[in-house]
Amino acid sequence: MIDPDPVRSVVLLRLAEKAFRPAPFPFPLMHVDTGHNFPEVIEFRDRRVAELGERLIVASVQESIDSGRVVEETGPRASRNALQTVTLLDAIAEHGFDAAFGGARRDEERARAKERVFSFRDDFGQWDPKRQRPELWALYNGRIRKGEHVRVFPISNWTELDVWHYITEEQLEVPSIYYAHPRWVFERDGMLYAYSEHVQLIEGEQPFEEYVRYRTVGDMTCTGAVRSRATTLSDVVAEIAATRITERGETRADDRVTEAAMEDRKREGYF
């Protein structure tokens, strides 16, 4: 099971608990670690895995850089987000996974709207929207050849609001950064980014303290926050119900590189 976003991961973990407990999960958990993560998320990850007693595989982007598998970007707009693809595909090959569960949803972004619940990937780990299989009447074809795999998205048809309604109903804990909190940020291209040692400011940018929360979480260098005073689950649900912009559309710089940024990354093997 893999998913870079903690909120979706929390939901997937609860669904896995309902499916398999009291037995252990029949698969490990995996995190592709960019090394540029929010500390609150890593603390939550390690604590939750310990509570569940499940096996966690950490695939390191830094190790991919050190081994020469990928080349790190430089400059004020540098990000390790795209580098995750090679690390992810290497980990899938190393551990021989023929299926990987994730929490991507069709409402997030136009390329993900093309996804199937069973998303077929070829022996290079690549995604071709024209080669995806029909899923009539919720019947899924998981047949693959050696070297191929599928990404499985059980909550593909959920919305962001559905996710938070489920979290509320199940009273699930999420990382603290999904609630409003004071944080030092800076503004770039209309988004608020966390000020940290992983970012390089452009001339004229100044860090300032603001009350923010995160709607989705990935690499610190490409994930924006939103101004917010939502400090409870009910506050977050009300805030999401009133918005008309998806979480990725509002807060993810990696989706703004080009009009087809997400689709281009997915074709190469991204989540």
VENQUI-V941639 format. One record per residue. N is the residue number from 1. RES is the residue in one small letter. SS is DSSP state (@ for helix, = for strand, . for the rest). Layout:
BEGIN
N_RES_SS, N_RES_SS
END
This chain:
BEGIN
1_m_., 2_i_=, 3_d_., 4_p_., 5_d_., 6_p_@, 7_v_@, 8_r_@, 9_s_@, 10_v_@, 11_v_@, 12_l_@, 13_l_@, 14_r_@, 15_l_@, 16_a_@, 17_e_@, 18_k_@, 19_a_@, 20_f_@, 21_r_., 22_p_., 23_a_., 24_p_., 25_f_., 26_p_., 27_f_., 28_p_., 29_l_=, 30_m_=, 31_h_=, 32_v_=, 33_d_=, 34_t_., 35_g_., 36_h_., 37_n_., 38_f_., 39_p_@, 40_e_@, 41_v_@, 42_i_@, 43_e_@, 44_f_@, 45_r_@, 46_d_@, 47_r_@, 48_r_@, 49_v_@, 50_a_@, 51_e_@, 52_l_@, 53_g_., 54_e_., 55_r_., 56_l_=, 57_i_=, 58_v_=, 59_a_=, 60_s_=, 61_v_@, 62_q_@, 63_e_@, 64_s_@, 65_i_@, 66_d_@, 67_s_., 68_g_., 69_r_., 70_v_., 71_v_., 72_e_., 73_e_., 74_t_., 75_g_., 76_p_., 77_r_., 78_a_., 79_s_., 80_r_., 81_n_., 82_a_., 83_l_., 84_q_@, 85_t_@, 86_v_@, 87_t_@, 88_l_@, 89_l_@, 90_d_@, 91_a_@, 92_i_@, 93_a_@, 94_e_@, 95_h_@, 96_g_., 97_f_., 98_d_., 99_a_=, 100_a_=, 101_f_=, 102_g_=, 103_g_., 104_a_., 105_r_., 106_r_., 107_d_., 108_e_., 109_e_., 110_r_., 111_a_., 112_r_@, 113_a_@, 114_k_@, 115_e_., 116_r_., 117_v_., 118_f_=, 119_s_=, 120_f_=, 121_r_=, 122_d_., 123_d_., 124_f_., 125_g_., 126_q_., 127_w_., 128_d_., 129_p_@, 130_k_@, 131_r_@, 132_q_., 133_r_., 134_p_., 135_e_., 136_l_@, 137_w_@, 138_a_@, 139_l_., 140_y_., 141_n_., 142_g_., 143_r_., 144_i_., 145_r_., 146_k_., 147_g_., 148_e_., 149_h_=, 150_v_=, 151_r_=, 152_v_=, 153_f_=, 154_p_., 155_i_., 156_s_., 157_n_., 158_w_., 159_t_., 160_e_@, 161_l_@, 162_d_@, 163_v_@, 164_w_@, 165_h_@, 166_y_@, 167_i_@, 168_t_@, 169_e_@, 170_e_@, 171_q_., 172_l_., 173_e_., 174_v_., 175_p_., 176_s_@, 177_i_@, 178_y_@, 179_y_., 180_a_., 181_h_=, 182_p_=, 183_r_=, 184_w_=, 185_v_=, 186_f_=, 187_e_=, 188_r_=, 189_d_., 190_g_., 191_m_=, 192_l_=, 193_y_=, 194_a_=, 195_y_., 196_s_., 197_e_., 198_h_., 199_v_., 200_q_., 201_l_., 202_i_., 203_e_., 204_g_., 205_e_., 206_q_., 207_p_., 208_f_=, 209_e_=, 210_e_=, 211_y_=, 212_v_=, 213_r_=, 214_y_., 215_r_., 216_t_., 217_v_., 218_g_., 219_d_., 220_m_., 221_t_., 222_c_., 223_t_=, 224_g_=, 225_a_=, 226_v_=, 227_r_=, 228_s_., 229_r_., 230_a_., 231_t_., 232_t_., 233_l_@, 234_s_@, 235_d_@, 236_v_@, 237_v_@, 238_a_@, 239_e_@, 240_i_@, 241_a_@, 242_a_@, 243_t_., 244_r_., 245_i_., 246_t_., 247_e_@, 248_r_@, 249_g_@, 250_e_@, 251_t_@, 252_r_=, 253_a_@, 254_d_@, 255_d_@, 256_r_@, 257_v_., 258_t_., 259_e_., 260_a_., 261_a_@, 262_m_@, 263_e_@, 264_d_@, 265_r_@, 266_k_@, 267_r_@, 268_e_@, 269_g_., 270_y_., 271_f_.
END
